């Protein structure tokens, strides 16, 4: 976007009424909301003895109140949970026999303070399309903890830019379909899954209008986008701003192996516009976990195995450094990689197919990499000749 265009965006923001400006400041400054949230969740931390709550044993976040992240009017945990694998047989080997353990995964992360879950109406393969949303809805209803924690769970779903969704009403219908599968009256965040600007620019206009309609009709509390680069992000931001709809989040492939110019430019723009960045694939499909090796024949099955065989030798210096930092910290490589995303000011949403993965992910909370460690990881990542394959739906 030309400098004059960005200045115009900021001029419109500055011209809002003092009341609106104050509201924006309040939405971004989360001290009051944070204290209220924690008074409800941990009453004993605010000068009064904690009363026993037999209906919610062990509900205690693994992070400090100040670490809550503003996302529009919402306050979300510094790490969320992505549910791409829930229902996906092709890439992640999902089986419906896993559902009982997935409920345990959900219960575990929620009682430890995770309150934002990312999904999509396209998650699930074949006849399981939409399965991720169905499972999330079921898990919320069957969560055995307290109502106060259950009511603070935020679902962020994405609406696919299917070729038949060419009218704003199609997006509204998609949103209502997600609400039915989830069993909710309102979504916390509704997101466009990708932009069609590169191949169907007229459809892109309809998708943007439909997203704004969802907000205006009260179907979503906040709106966001996924796989939008800086250029398209500025365009949709400007359109939504004209309609009085705040753009709350931008989701992008973001990790130590996806930390190029595109990610850095988008993060800078989002910081400038007050948009929260959600980092998907923070473990680079598992490469950064340190669990795989070409030499030792430890590779995942399916398409990931083929990719890892090509990429692992090229990114070995980074994987080794992540492992070294993990050993020095008494952490795992996964925890270091996720914590790096948090240190960069994003909300990472790693997935979890079982309790072991969920427990490991939770270990990324409650501590922070030093500036020196982050700088060393950055330098090694920048020195690599190859990086993670980028999503084909990512735009400029």
C-alpha positions in Angstrom: 0.0 0.0 0.0 1.3 3.5 -0.8 2.3 5.6 2.2 -0.6 8.0 1.5 -3.1 5.1 1.8 -1.7 3.9 5.1 -1.8 7.5 6.3 -5.4 7.7 5.3 -6.2 4.6 7.3 -4.6 6.1 10.4 -6.3 9.4 9.7 -9.7 7.7 9.8 -8.7 6.0 13.0 -7.6 9.3 14.5 -10.8 11.1 13.4 -13.0 8.7 15.5 -14.8 10.2 18.4 -13.0 10.5 21.8 -15.3 7.9 23.1 -14.4 5.4 20.4 -10.7 6.2 20.9 -11.1 5.5 24.6 -12.8 2.2 23.8 -10.0 1.1 21.5 -7.4 1.9 24.2 -9.4 0.0 26.7 -9.7 -3.0 24.4 -5.9 -3.1 23.9 -5.1 -2.4 27.5 -6.2 -5.5 29.2 -5.4 -4.8 32.9 -8.9 -4.3 34.1 -10.3 -7.2 32.1 -7.4 -9.4 33.1 -7.9 -8.8 36.8 -11.6 -9.5 36.5 -10.9 -12.7 34.6 -8.5 -13.9 37.2 -10.6 -12.9 40.2 -13.2 -15.3 38.8 -10.8 -18.0 38.0 -8.4 -17.7 41.0 -10.3 -15.9 43.8 -7.6 -16.8 46.3 -5.0 -14.8 44.4 -6.6 -11.5 45.2 -6.4 -11.3 48.9 -9.1 -13.7 49.8 -8.8 -17.4 50.7 -9.7 -19.6 47.8 -13.0 -21.4 48.4 -13.0 -25.0 47.3 -14.8 -25.7 44.0 -15.5 -29.4 43.8 -16.9 -29.1 40.3 -13.6 -27.8 38.9 -10.6 -29.5 40.5 -7.3 -28.3 39.1 -8.5 -25.4 37.0 -5.4 -23.2 37.1 -3.7 -21.4 34.1 -0.1 -22.1 33.6 0.6 -18.4 32.7 0.5 -15.1 34.5 -2.5 -12.7 34.0 -0.3 -10.2 32.2 0.3 -12.8 29.5 -3.3 -12.8 28.3 -3.4 -11.4 24.7 -6.1 -9.0 23.5 -7.8 -10.2 20.3 -10.4 -7.6 19.4 -12.6 -7.4 22.5 -11.5 -10.8 23.6 -8.8 -11.8 26.0 -7.1 -15.1 24.9 -4.4 -17.3 26.3 -0.9 -16.8 25.0 -1.1 -20.2 23.3 -4.1 -21.8 21.7 -4.9 -25.2 20.2 -5.2 -26.0 16.5 -7.6 -28.7 15.5 -6.6 -29.4 11.9 -5.8 -33.0 12.7 -9.2 -33.7 14.3 -11.0 -35.5 11.5 -8.1 -35.5 9.0 -7.2 -39.1 8.0 -5.1 -38.3 4.9 -2.3 -36.2 6.6 -2.7 -36.9 10.3 -4.2 -40.5 10.5 -7.3 -39.6 12.4 -9.6 -42.4 13.5 -12.9 -42.0 15.4 -11.5 -44.3 18.1 -9.4 -41.3 19.0 -12.3 -39.2 20.1 -12.3 -40.3 23.8 -8.7 -39.3 24.2 -9.3 -36.1 22.3 -11.9 -35.2 24.8 -9.2 -35.7 27.5 -6.9 -33.5 25.5 -9.5 -30.8 25.4 -10.2 -31.1 29.2 -6.5 -31.0 30.0 -5.6 -27.9 28.1 -8.8 -26.0 29.2 -8.2 -26.6 32.9 -4.6 -25.3 32.3 -5.8 -22.0 30.9 -6.0 -22.6 27.1 -9.2 -20.8 26.0 -8.8 -20.3 22.3 -9.3 -23.1 19.7 -8.8 -22.8 16.0 -10.8 -24.8 13.6 -12.4 -24.6 10.1 -15.5 -25.7 8.3 -13.3 -27.6 5.9 -11.4 -29.5 8.6 -12.0 -33.2 8.2 -11.5 -35.4 5.1 -14.2 -37.0 2.9 -17.3 -37.9 4.9 -15.7 -36.4 7.9 -15.8 -32.9 6.5 -16.7 -30.5 9.4 -15.7 -33.2 12.0 -13.3 -30.8 13.8 -16.2 -28.4 14.5 -18.5 -31.2 15.6 -15.9 -32.6 18.0 -15.2 -29.2 19.5 -18.9 -28.6 20.1 -19.2 -32.0 21.8 -16.1 -31.4 23.9 -17.3 -28.0 25.1 -20.6 -29.5 26.2 -19.0 -32.5 28.0 -16.2 -30.5 29.7 -16.4 -31.6 33.3 -15.1 -28.4 34.8 -16.7 -25.1 36.0 -19.2 -23.0 34.0 -17.0 -20.0 34.5 -14.1 -21.6 32.6 -16.4 -23.2 30.0 -18.1 -19.9 29.3 -14.7 -18.3 28.6 -13.8 -20.8 25.8 -13.3 -19.0 22.5 -13.8 -20.8 19.2 -12.2 -19.3 16.1 -13.3 -21.0 12.9 -12.5 -20.3 9.3 -14.8 -20.3 6.3 -13.4 -21.9 3.2 -13.4 -19.9 -0.1 -15.1 -22.7 -2.0 -15.8 -21.8 -5.6 -19.5 -21.8 -5.0 -19.3 -19.2 -2.3 -19.7 -16.2 -4.6 -22.2 -14.1 -2.7 -22.0 -12.4 0.8 -25.0 -14.6 1.8 -22.9 -17.7 1.2 -20.4 -16.6 3.9 -23.3 -15.9 6.3 -24.7 -19.4 5.5 -21.3 -20.9 6.1 -21.1 -19.2 9.5 -24.5 -20.4 10.5 -23.5 -23.9 9.5 -20.4 -23.7 11.7 -22.6 -22.5 14.6 -24.9 -25.5 14.1 -22.0 -28.0 14.1 -20.5 -26.3 17.2 -23.8 -26.0 19.0 -23.2 -22.3 19.6 -25.2 -19.1 19.3 -22.2 -17.0 18.5 -18.6 -17.5 17.3 -15.8 -15.7 19.1 -13.9 -15.3 15.8 -15.0 -15.8 12.3 -12.2 -15.9 9.7 -11.8 -16.1 6.0 -9.7 -19.2 5.4 -7.8 -17.7 2.4 -8.1 -14.9 -0.1 -9.2 -15.5 -3.7 -7.8 -12.1 -4.9 -5.1 -13.8 -7.0 -7.5 -15.9 -9.1 -11.1 -14.7 -8.4 -11.0 -11.0 -7.4 -14.7 -10.5 -7.6 -15.3 -13.5 -5.3 -12.9 -11.9 -2.8 -15.1 -8.8 -2.6 -18.1 -11.0 -1.9 -16.2 -12.9 0.8 -15.1 -9.7 2.5 -18.7 -8.4 2.4 -20.0 -11.6 3.8 -17.5 -11.5 6.7 -18.6 -8.0 7.6 -22.3 -9.1 7.4 -21.6 -11.9 9.9 -20.2 -9.3 12.4 -23.1 -6.9 11.8 -25.6 -9.7 12.3 -24.0 -10.6 15.6 -23.0 -14.1 14.5 -19.4 -13.4 15.5 -17.8 -11.3 18.2 -14.7 -10.6 16.1 -13.4 -11.2 12.6 -10.1 -12.3 11.2 -8.3 -13.6 8.1 -5.9 -16.5 7.3 -3.2 -16.8 4.7 -3.4 -13.1 3.8 -0.1 -11.3 3.0 0.5 -7.6 3.7 -1.0 -6.3 0.5 -4.3 -8.1 0.8 -4.4 -7.5 4.5 -4.3 -3.8 4.0 -7.1 -4.0 1.5 -9.5 -6.0 3.7 -8.6 -3.8 6.7 -9.5 -0.7 4.8 -12.8 -2.2 3.6 -13.8 -3.5 7.0 -12.8 -0.2 8.6 -15.2 1.7 6.2 -18.0 -0.5 7.5 -17.0 0.0 11.1 -15.9 -3.6 11.5 -12.6 -4.1 13.4 -10.2 -6.7 12.0 -9.0 -8.5 15.1 -6.7 -11.2 13.9 -4.5 -12.5 11.0 -3.4 -16.1 10.9 -0.3 -17.1 9.0 2.2 -20.0 8.7 4.7 -18.9 11.3 7.6 -20.7 12.8 11.4 -20.8 13.0 11.2 -22.4 9.5 8.6 -19.9 8.3 10.2 -16.7 9.3 10.9 -15.0 6.0 10.2 -11.5 4.6 6.5 -12.4 4.2 6.0 -13.2 7.9 8.1 -10.4 9.2 6.3 -7.8 7.0 2.9 -9.1 8.0 3.8 -9.0 11.7 5.1 -5.5 11.4 1.9 -4.4 9.6 -0.3 -6.1 12.2 1.6 -4.4 15.0 1.0 -1.1 13.3 -2.7 -1.7 12.9 -3.4 -3.4 16.2 -4.1 -6.8 14.7 -3.2 -10.0 16.7 -1.1 -12.5 14.7 -2.1 -16.2 15.1 0.8 -18.5 14.3 -0.3 -21.8 12.7 2.1 -24.7 12.2 4.5 -23.4 14.8 6.3 -26.8 14.8 6.6 -26.9 11.0 4.4 -30.0 10.7 6.6 -31.6 13.3 10.1 -31.0 11.9 11.0 -28.8 14.9 10.1 -31.4 17.4 13.4 -33.1 17.0 11.7 -36.5 16.8 12.6 -37.2 13.2 15.8 -38.2 11.5 16.6 -39.3 7.9 19.8 -41.0 9.0 18.1 -43.1 11.6 15.0 -43.8 9.4 12.7 -42.0 11.8 10.2 -40.4 9.5 6.4 -39.9 9.6 4.2 -41.9 7.2 2.5 -40.3 4.2 3.2 -37.0 2.6 5.0 -35.6 5.6 7.6 -38.3 5.4 8.4 -37.4 1.8 8.7 -33.7 2.7 10.8 -34.4 5.8 13.3 -36.6 3.9 14.0 -33.7 1.5 14.0 -30.9 4.1 15.6 -32.3 7.3 19.2 -32.4 6.0 18.9 -28.8 4.9 17.6 -27.5 8.2 19.7 -29.7 10.5 21.7 -26.7 12.0 18.5 -25.1 13.2 17.0 -28.4 14.5 20.3 -29.0 16.4 20.3 -25.5 17.9 16.7 -25.9 19.1 17.7 -29.1 20.7 20.7 -27.5 22.4 18.6 -24.6 23.8 16.0 -27.2 25.0 18.6 -29.2 26.9 20.0 -26.1 28.5 16.5 -25.0 29.6 15.3 -28.4 30.7 12.6 -28.2 28.0 11.8 -30.1 24.8 12.5 -28.9 21.3 8.7 -28.5 20.7 8.4 -26.3 23.8 11.3 -24.1 22.7 9.9 -23.7 19.1 6.4 -22.8 20.5 7.9 -20.4 23.1 9.9 -18.7 20.3 6.5 -17.9 18.6 5.2 -16.4 21.8 8.4 -14.4 22.2 7.8 -13.0 18.8 4.4 -11.6 19.9 2.1 -14.1 18.3 -0.4 -16.6 19.6 0.8 -20.0 18.4 -1.8 -22.8 17.9 0.0 -26.1 17.9 -2.1 -29.2 17.4 -2.4 -32.2 19.7 -3.6 -35.7 18.7 -3.1 -37.3 22.1 -2.5 -36.5 25.7 1.3 -36.8 25.4 1.4 -34.1 22.8 -1.0 -31.8 24.7 1.1 -32.1 27.9 4.3 -31.3 26.0 2.7 -28.3 24.4 1.6 -27.0 27.7 5.2 -27.0 28.8 5.8 -24.0 26.5 3.9 -21.8 29.0 5.1 -20.2 32.2 8.6 -19.2 31.0 10.2 -17.2 28.3 13.3 -17.5 26.1 15.9 -14.8 26.7 16.6 -12.1 24.1 19.9 -13.7 23.5 18.4 -17.1 22.8 15.8 -15.6 20.5 18.5 -13.7 18.6 20.6 -16.9 18.2 17.7 -18.8 16.9 16.8 -16.0 14.5 20.3 -15.9 13.1 20.5 -19.6 12.5 17.0 -19.7 10.9 18.1 -16.8 8.6 21.2 -18.6 7.5 19.3 -21.6 6.1 19.2 -22.0 2.4 15.8 -23.8 2.5 12.8 -23.1 4.7 9.4 -24.7 5.2 7.2 -25.2 2.1 4.6 -22.4 2.2 0.9 -22.7 2.0 -0.3 -22.5 -1.6 -3.2 -20.4 -0.5 -0.9 -17.7 0.9 -1.3 -14.3 -0.9 1.0 -11.3 -1.2 
